[in-house]
């Protein structure tokens, strides 16, 4: 069993790599530019290029063959031109400038030349925190820097962004000695290739930089708002898992009994009604059913809440992120009732397709098992019909059903976009939908990889469960 699990985990590595490559390719086919989406349509080309450089969007997608950096080959200053072969000078730079390559063709190189200066000073932030490893997390986005840790009399060095600060020492009364780099000038233009020495780093590309960050546990920050993706994922993923789990529970509770009844009473009115209902469930548009339930139970009857996970006035301390679990842990039964009311409609809408699929698969599997010799033998020996169905037939018929249930959980986790959008459910489905509209590449890539990993894990658990359901199966 252990060998099998290890082998399956190793097989999952190329699957996840393939998913990451495909997603990376597809999201870059989305029309629009994240830099323009962030700055607006009236942004200047210089500002757009600045944002693209900060986000790494000016690098090649997979392999960097044009070069990453350049240094001036001779002299103290260099000149940048407006275009290839042009005589119009758009700026000059010194040997101290950092030169980044953004394009290269016809023996010319397009550079971004950044002149910067290093600064050292002190900042004060009463809301800053220091963890056990001594890492400082500032509580403000910008702070005023001075040359000495004095509230009065110190020389001001300007306002600085806290993400750009490197803490050198921790002082008293909330003072921190920091260093930072301030950009003095930035020029963009073309230069003849023979005037610079080019450094080529083939893996200095968007994909490999992103995968390097992923393997180090850094999911990055969002483009708009610069919010850590890991923090937002921890907040939203439990909402989607909770909704998907409740929807799958409904699908199993309803689908398996309906499928068993349809198989036992084959070609009866029960069978016809059940399979007709299953066909309607598969065919019914989720957005239409969601809006219909909102109109009936929220607007007309006012029995169930329309949106969200919890009423604003409900007192519930969040521990795990799963509100139903948190309510049970705290013994807060009014909050649990409120959570269940909010879950009911989205879970019903999300479970319609899985219910239909599970019911049809259960019926088909049960019909096959009921025709086996050992079932006829059990009946011939006088075993009561209830034991024949529940003990002999159902357990053997559950193998394909378990496979479908596992796959449906993966589908629910990744396909709850419409349901979460309709019911304003704060999960990853609605988050990804909004991210696609905003060209939030890091969020889309990170969530897709997480969901793919969960899907692979669920499939592994399904395969392992085979041995528990049927002892004749030996996975090793």
Secondary structure in CASP SS format (residue, H / E / C, confidence):
PFRMAT SS
TARGET T0000
AUTHOR 0000-0000-0000
METHOD secondary structure of the structure
MODEL  1
X C 1.00
X H 1.00
X H 1.00
X H 1.00
X H 1.00
X H 1.00
X H 1.00
X H 1.00
X H 1.00
X H 1.00
X H 1.00
X H 1.00
X H 1.00
X H 1.00
X H 1.00
X H 1.00
X H 1.00
X H 1.00
X H 1.00
X H 1.00
X H 1.00
X H 1.00
X H 1.00
X H 1.00
X H 1.00
X H 1.00
X H 1.00
X C 1.00
X C 1.00
X C 1.00
X C 1.00
X C 1.00
X C 1.00
X H 1.00
X H 1.00
X H 1.00
X H 1.00
X H 1.00
X H 1.00
X C 1.00
X C 1.00
X C 1.00
X C 1.00
X C 1.00
X H 1.00
X H 1.00
X H 1.00
X H 1.00
X H 1.00
X H 1.00
X H 1.00
X H 1.00
X H 1.00
X H 1.00
X H 1.00
X C 1.00
X C 1.00
X C 1.00
X C 1.00
X C 1.00
X C 1.00
X C 1.00
X C 1.00
X C 1.00
X C 1.00
X C 1.00
X C 1.00
X C 1.00
X E 1.00
X E 1.00
X E 1.00
X E 1.00
X C 1.00
X C 1.00
X C 1.00
X C 1.00
X E 1.00
X E 1.00
X E 1.00
X E 1.00
X E 1.00
X C 1.00
X C 1.00
X C 1.00
X C 1.00
X C 1.00
X C 1.00
X C 1.00
X E 1.00
X E 1.00
X E 1.00
X E 1.00
X E 1.00
X E 1.00
X C 1.00
X C 1.00
X C 1.00
X E 1.00
X E 1.00
X E 1.00
X E 1.00
X E 1.00
X E 1.00
X E 1.00
X E 1.00
X C 1.00
X C 1.00
X E 1.00
X E 1.00
X E 1.00
X E 1.00
X E 1.00
X E 1.00
X E 1.00
X E 1.00
X E 1.00
X E 1.00
X E 1.00
X E 1.00
X E 1.00
X E 1.00
X E 1.00
X E 1.00
X E 1.00
X C 1.00
X C 1.00
X C 1.00
X C 1.00
X E 1.00
X E 1.00
X C 1.00
X C 1.00
X C 1.00
X C 1.00
X C 1.00
X E 1.00
X E 1.00
X C 1.00
X C 1.00
X C 1.00
X C 1.00
X E 1.00
X E 1.00
X E 1.00
X E 1.00
X E 1.00
X C 1.00
X C 1.00
X C 1.00
X C 1.00
X C 1.00
X C 1.00
X C 1.00
X C 1.00
X C 1.00
X E 1.00
X E 1.00
X E 1.00
X E 1.00
X E 1.00
X E 1.00
X H 1.00
X H 1.00
X H 1.00
X C 1.00
X E 1.00
X E 1.00
X E 1.00
X E 1.00
X E 1.00
X C 1.00
X C 1.00
X C 1.00
X C 1.00
X E 1.00
X E 1.00
X E 1.00
X E 1.00
X E 1.00
X E 1.00
X E 1.00
X E 1.00
X E 1.00
X E 1.00
X E 1.00
X E 1.00
X E 1.00
X E 1.00
X E 1.00
X E 1.00
X E 1.00
X E 1.00
X H 1.00
X H 1.00
X H 1.00
X E 1.00
X E 1.00
X E 1.00
X E 1.00
X C 1.00
X C 1.00
X C 1.00
X C 1.00
X C 1.00
X C 1.00
X H 1.00
X H 1.00
X H 1.00
X H 1.00
X H 1.00
X H 1.00
X H 1.00
X H 1.00
X H 1.00
X H 1.00
X C 1.00
X C 1.00
X C 1.00
X C 1.00
X C 1.00
X E 1.00
X C 1.00
X C 1.00
X C 1.00
X C 1.00
X C 1.00
X C 1.00
X E 1.00
X H 1.00
X H 1.00
X H 1.00
X H 1.00
X H 1.00
X H 1.00
X H 1.00
X H 1.00
X H 1.00
X H 1.00
X H 1.00
X H 1.00
X H 1.00
X H 1.00
X H 1.00
X H 1.00
X H 1.00
X H 1.00
X H 1.00
X H 1.00
X H 1.00
X H 1.00
X H 1.00
X H 1.00
X H 1.00
X H 1.00
X H 1.00
X H 1.00
X H 1.00
X H 1.00
X H 1.00
X H 1.00
X H 1.00
X H 1.00
X H 1.00
X H 1.00
X C 1.00
X C 1.00
X C 1.00
X C 1.00
X H 1.00
X H 1.00
X H 1.00
X H 1.00
X H 1.00
X H 1.00
X H 1.00
X H 1.00
X H 1.00
X H 1.00
X H 1.00
X H 1.00
X H 1.00
X H 1.00
X H 1.00
X C 1.00
X C 1.00
X H 1.00
X H 1.00
X H 1.00
X H 1.00
X H 1.00
X H 1.00
X H 1.00
X H 1.00
X H 1.00
X H 1.00
X H 1.00
X H 1.00
X H 1.00
X H 1.00
X H 1.00
X C 1.00
X C 1.00
X C 1.00
X C 1.00
X C 1.00
X C 1.00
X C 1.00
X C 1.00
X C 1.00
X C 1.00
X C 1.00
X C 1.00
X C 1.00
X C 1.00
X C 1.00
X C 1.00
X C 1.00
X C 1.00
X C 1.00
X C 1.00
X C 1.00
X C 1.00
X H 1.00
X H 1.00
X H 1.00
X H 1.00
X H 1.00
X H 1.00
X H 1.00
X H 1.00
X C 1.00
X C 1.00
X H 1.00
X H 1.00
X H 1.00
X H 1.00
X H 1.00
X H 1.00
X H 1.00
X H 1.00
X H 1.00
X H 1.00
X H 1.00
X H 1.00
X H 1.00
X H 1.00
X H 1.00
X H 1.00
X H 1.00
X H 1.00
X H 1.00
X H 1.00
X H 1.00
X H 1.00
X H 1.00
X H 1.00
X H 1.00
X H 1.00
X H 1.00
X H 1.00
X H 1.00
X H 1.00
X H 1.00
X H 1.00
X H 1.00
X H 1.00
X H 1.00
X H 1.00
X H 1.00
X H 1.00
X C 1.00
X C 1.00
X H 1.00
X H 1.00
X H 1.00
X H 1.00
X H 1.00
X H 1.00
X H 1.00
X H 1.00
X C 1.00
X C 1.00
X C 1.00
X C 1.00
X H 1.00
X H 1.00
X H 1.00
X H 1.00
X H 1.00
X H 1.00
X H 1.00
X H 1.00
X H 1.00
X H 1.00
X H 1.00
X H 1.00
X H 1.00
X H 1.00
X H 1.00
X H 1.00
X H 1.00
X H 1.00
X H 1.00
X H 1.00
X H 1.00
X H 1.00
X H 1.00
X H 1.00
X H 1.00
X H 1.00
X H 1.00
X H 1.00
X H 1.00
X H 1.00
X C 1.00
X C 1.00
X H 1.00
X H 1.00
X H 1.00
X H 1.00
X H 1.00
X H 1.00
X C 1.00
X C 1.00
X C 1.00
X C 1.00
X C 1.00
X H 1.00
X H 1.00
X H 1.00
X H 1.00
X H 1.00
X H 1.00
X H 1.00
X H 1.00
X H 1.00
X H 1.00
X C 1.00
X C 1.00
X C 1.00
X H 1.00
X H 1.00
X H 1.00
X H 1.00
X H 1.00
X H 1.00
X H 1.00
X H 1.00
X H 1.00
X H 1.00
X H 1.00
X H 1.00
X H 1.00
X H 1.00
X H 1.00
X H 1.00
X H 1.00
X H 1.00
X H 1.00
X H 1.00
X H 1.00
X H 1.00
X H 1.00
X H 1.00
X H 1.00
X H 1.00
X H 1.00
X H 1.00
X H 1.00
X C 1.00
X C 1.00
X C 1.00
X C 1.00
X C 1.00
X C 1.00
X C 1.00
END
